[in-house]
Amino acid sequence: MQLSVVIVNYNVEYFLEQCLRSVFTALKNVEGEVWVVDNNSVDGSVAMVKDKFP
């Protein structure tokens, strides 16, 4: 079974990072994928995702 997690983001870099860390921890033994849909954030969210979750 595969699980898809979709996160919609808008200017909440700190909370997005915490959310992604939690999701990846939960997916440790589960086949899945994570999609982040950013709504044109200007707070550095996109750069943080590219940097910390390649």
C-alpha positions as CSV (number, residue, x, y, z in Angstrom):
1,M,0.0,0.0,0.0
2,Q,1.3,3.4,-0.9
3,L,0.4,6.6,1.0
4,S,0.5,10.1,-0.5
5,V,0.7,13.1,1.8
6,V,-0.1,16.5,0.3
7,I,0.8,19.6,2.2
8,V,-0.5,23.0,1.1
9,N,1.8,25.9,2.3
10,Y,1.6,29.6,2.4
11,N,4.2,31.6,4.3
12,V,4.6,29.3,7.3
13,E,8.2,28.1,6.8
14,Y,8.7,27.1,10.5
15,F,5.6,25.1,10.7
16,L,6.2,23.5,7.3
17,E,9.6,22.3,8.4
18,Q,8.1,20.8,11.6
19,C,5.3,19.2,9.6
20,L,7.7,17.6,7.1
21,R,10.0,16.3,9.9
22,S,7.0,14.7,11.5
23,V,5.6,13.2,8.3
24,F,9.0,11.7,7.3
25,T,9.4,10.2,10.7
26,A,5.9,8.7,10.5
27,L,6.7,7.3,7.0
28,K,9.8,5.6,8.1
29,N,8.4,2.1,7.7
30,V,5.7,3.0,5.2
31,E,5.9,3.2,1.4
32,G,4.8,6.7,0.6
33,E,5.4,10.0,-1.0
34,V,5.2,13.6,0.1
35,W,4.1,16.5,-2.0
36,V,4.4,20.1,-0.9
37,V,2.2,22.6,-2.9
38,D,3.4,26.1,-2.2
39,N,1.0,29.0,-2.8
40,N,3.7,31.6,-3.8
41,S,5.2,32.1,-0.4
42,V,7.7,34.9,0.1
43,D,9.0,33.8,3.5
44,G,11.7,31.3,2.4
45,S,9.6,28.2,2.5
46,V,10.5,27.0,-1.0
47,A,14.2,27.5,-0.4
48,M,14.0,25.6,3.0
49,V,12.3,22.7,1.4
50,K,14.8,22.5,-1.4
51,D,17.7,22.8,1.2
52,K,16.5,20.5,3.9
53,F,14.3,18.0,2.1
54,P,15.9,17.4,-1.3
